[in-house]
Amino acid sequence: MRLPLLSFALLLVLNTSAFAGDVVVTGGWFRALPASVPSGGYFTLHNGSNKTITLTGASSPACGMLMLHKTEDKGGTMDMMDMPSIPVPAGTDLKFAPGGYHLMCTDATPAMKPGATVPVTLELAGGAKISADFAVKNARGQ
């Protein structure tokens, strides 16, 4: 009886590890602004798995709150929306960039200064988490 339970537990660990390795964050950075102004976070999320994943949240100790957002042009008016989740189809890249999907960091800590690196954790539906370091750049993105 114990062998099947141990085999099942091992299978869960192996599947979780393989899944996390198929989802990769690259090019992560924040635009540093005064602490009273929300800062945008940008990156590319690669889903190398064979199924759609869903990004459900983000966190960083450098932000009081870190939210998923999207900016859209609605007939000449730019509208920013909070996104409760963002699906990423299998085998695709989703770019978080100015004017589109982005992270919104409010109440930035002193760690959010140009030249620094801050940790970010992305949360996926089902409980998986992906950690990455994001560079902090000045207001011009340099």
C-alpha positions as CSV (number, residue, x, y, z in Angstrom):
1,M,0.0,0.0,0.0
2,R,2.8,2.4,0.8
3,L,4.6,1.9,-2.6
4,P,1.7,3.2,-4.7
5,L,1.4,6.3,-2.4
6,L,5.2,6.9,-2.7
7,S,5.0,6.5,-6.4
8,F,2.1,9.0,-6.7
9,A,4.0,11.5,-4.5
10,L,7.1,11.2,-6.6
11,L,5.1,11.6,-9.8
12,L,3.6,14.9,-8.5
13,V,7.0,16.3,-7.6
14,L,8.4,15.4,-11.0
15,N,5.5,16.8,-12.9
16,T,5.6,20.1,-10.9
17,S,9.3,20.5,-11.6
18,A,9.0,19.8,-15.3
19,F,6.1,22.2,-15.6
20,A,8.0,25.0,-13.8
21,G,11.0,24.5,-16.1
22,D,8.7,25.0,-19.2
23,V,7.6,28.4,-18.1
24,V,10.4,31.0,-18.2
25,V,10.6,34.7,-17.4
26,T,13.1,36.8,-19.3
27,G,14.0,40.5,-19.6
28,G,12.4,41.6,-16.4
29,W,12.7,45.2,-15.4
30,F,10.9,48.0,-13.5
31,R,10.8,51.7,-14.4
32,A,11.8,53.5,-11.2
33,L,9.7,56.5,-10.4
34,P,9.2,58.5,-7.2
35,A,7.7,56.3,-4.4
36,S,4.4,58.1,-4.6
37,V,4.0,57.2,-8.3
38,P,3.2,53.6,-9.4
39,S,6.0,52.0,-11.3
40,G,5.6,49.7,-14.4
41,G,7.2,46.3,-14.6
42,Y,7.9,44.6,-17.9
43,F,9.1,41.1,-19.0
44,T,8.5,38.3,-21.4
45,L,6.7,35.1,-20.2
46,H,7.5,32.0,-22.3
47,N,5.1,29.1,-22.0
48,G,7.1,26.1,-23.4
49,S,4.6,23.6,-22.0
50,N,2.0,21.8,-24.0
51,K,-1.0,23.5,-22.3
52,T,-2.3,26.9,-21.6
53,I,-1.2,28.4,-18.4
54,T,-2.9,31.3,-16.5
55,L,-1.0,34.0,-14.7
56,T,-3.1,34.9,-11.7
57,G,-0.9,37.3,-9.7
58,A,2.5,38.7,-8.8
59,S,4.3,39.9,-5.7
60,S,7.6,41.5,-4.7
61,P,9.0,42.7,-1.4
62,A,10.0,45.9,-3.3
63,C,6.3,46.8,-3.8
64,G,3.6,47.4,-1.3
65,M,1.2,45.9,-3.9
66,L,2.1,44.4,-7.3
67,M,-0.8,43.9,-9.7
68,L,-1.4,42.6,-13.2
69,H,-2.6,45.4,-15.5
70,K,-3.3,46.1,-19.2
71,T,-3.4,49.3,-21.1
72,E,-5.7,49.5,-24.1
73,D,-6.4,52.2,-26.7
74,K,-10.2,52.6,-26.7
75,G,-10.9,55.0,-29.5
76,G,-8.1,57.4,-28.8
77,T,-8.4,57.2,-25.0
78,M,-5.9,55.0,-23.1
79,D,-7.6,52.9,-20.5
80,M,-5.8,50.9,-17.8
81,M,-7.4,47.9,-16.4
82,D,-6.7,45.5,-13.5
83,M,-6.4,42.0,-14.8
84,P,-7.5,39.2,-12.4
85,S,-5.8,36.6,-14.7
86,I,-4.0,36.4,-18.1
87,P,-4.0,33.2,-20.1
88,V,-0.8,32.3,-22.0
89,P,-1.4,29.6,-24.7
90,A,1.0,26.7,-25.0
91,G,4.2,27.3,-27.0
92,T,3.8,31.1,-27.0
93,D,5.5,34.2,-25.5
94,L,3.5,37.0,-23.8
95,K,5.3,40.3,-23.7
96,F,4.6,42.7,-20.8
97,A,5.6,46.1,-22.3
98,P,4.7,49.8,-22.0
99,G,1.3,50.4,-23.6
100,G,0.1,46.8,-23.1
101,Y,0.2,44.2,-20.3
102,H,2.4,45.3,-17.4
103,L,2.9,44.9,-13.7
104,M,1.9,47.9,-11.6
105,C,4.0,48.4,-8.5
106,T,2.4,50.7,-5.9
107,D,4.1,51.9,-2.7
108,A,7.6,51.1,-3.9
109,T,10.2,50.5,-1.2
110,P,13.7,52.2,-1.2
111,A,14.9,49.0,-2.9
112,M,13.3,50.3,-6.1
113,K,16.2,52.5,-7.3
114,P,18.0,52.6,-10.7
115,G,20.8,50.0,-10.8
116,A,19.2,47.7,-8.3
117,T,17.7,44.3,-8.8
118,V,14.5,43.2,-7.1
119,P,12.9,39.8,-6.8
120,V,9.5,39.1,-8.3
121,T,7.3,36.0,-7.9
122,L,4.7,35.3,-10.5
123,E,1.7,33.1,-9.5
124,L,0.0,30.7,-11.8
125,A,-3.4,29.0,-11.6
126,G,-3.0,25.7,-9.7
127,G,-0.5,27.2,-7.3
128,A,2.8,27.1,-9.2
129,K,5.1,30.0,-8.7
130,I,8.0,31.4,-10.8
131,S,10.6,33.7,-9.3
132,A,12.8,36.0,-11.3
133,D,15.0,39.0,-10.6
134,F,14.0,42.3,-12.3
135,A,16.5,45.1,-13.0
136,V,15.4,48.6,-11.9
137,K,15.9,51.3,-14.6
138,N,15.5,55.0,-14.6
139,A,12.4,56.8,-15.9
140,R,13.8,56.6,-19.5
141,G,14.1,52.8,-19.2
142,Q,17.9,52.9,-19.1
